[in-house]
Amino acid sequence: MNKLLQLCSDIADLWSKYSSTYLSGMSNTLILALTATAIGCVIGLACGVLNTIPCSKTDNPVKRFFLALIRVIVRIYVEVFRGTPMILQAVFIFFGLPYFTDNQMQFSNIWTVSVLVVSINTGAYMAESVRGGILSIDPGQTEGAKAIGMNHFQTMTSVVLPQALRNIMPQIGNNLIINIKDTSVMFIIGFSDFFAKHKGVVGATFKYFPSATVEMLGYLSMTLVASILLRALEKRMDGSDNYELVQTDVLTGPAGTYNYPVKGSPSDEHSPAAERHRRADKLAKTRKNAGESDVGNRNLDQRGER
């Protein structure tokens, strides 16, 4: 119990002195993670679409050659950046450029190289997620789009991708949460993220465990908030569980075959006027049937008398 109280006291002391340092590191981490995830999604989307372009033996040989070349390049990119640690990718890119150019070229902005590394790493994972999302869409929808004259680009942008993006939203959120944590490896090239700020505080106070506890709570709070926001976004994309018919239909003009009634009008089947109309029709039919039955009985009686 005494140790726990001591830990709380050390954390409070660190926060009172270095709260601005911790918050600055959290801000840098969030900016890097959000920016790199967005760019990585664009890279993954492009790679996923290129990987799913249809190609048959009857196509132009030039088209087949370039599609095969693109798929090989995308496959190499995905396998390399999925199969190596991000920290080594950062070292290779940051220190490799000046090494191969004899220091003639090097990164002058640490933000640029950090965003580049995290983006291309995220793009490699997103490429396979996008490809899987596209393949998960029913092929009948693609065939239907082609049947009404859509080309591959129109089919992708108007039919397939809107549904595929909803399917891969959990993976996009997962990559964002991973990037919030994995950006900590960027300290190896001098990026001032949350982890780098923690190391600076430890160097000044020698309170490693209390500072690590602050860091753990900070990362946990960022990932929890991201998870809550992403679940809310997914729920919003799903739409409401209850659907009502629209009051105006843009297809009424060209189709000319149907129209949705104005809510509350006599033509609305749920309005009180429509209910009264149905009851009146039912009563009239009942009376008519009863009248026909009486006429039939009278005719039978007359025949019997004869």
Secondary structure, 3 states (H helix, E strand, C coil): CHHHHHHHHHHHHHHHHHHHHHHHHHHHHHHHHHHHHHHHHHHHHHHHHHHCCCCCCCCCHHHHHHHHHHHHHHHHHHHHHHCCCHHHHHHHHHHHHHHHCCCCCCCCCHHHHHHHHHHHHHHHHHHHHHHHHHHCCCHHHHHHHHHCCCCHHHHHHHHHHHHHHHHHHHHHHHHHHHHHHHHHHHHHHCCCCHHHHHHHHHHHHCCHHHHHHHHHHHHHHHHHHHHHHHHHHHHHHHCCCCCCCCCCCCCHHHHCCCCCCCCCCCCCCCCHHHHHHHHHHHHHHHHHHHHHHHHHHHHHHHHHHC
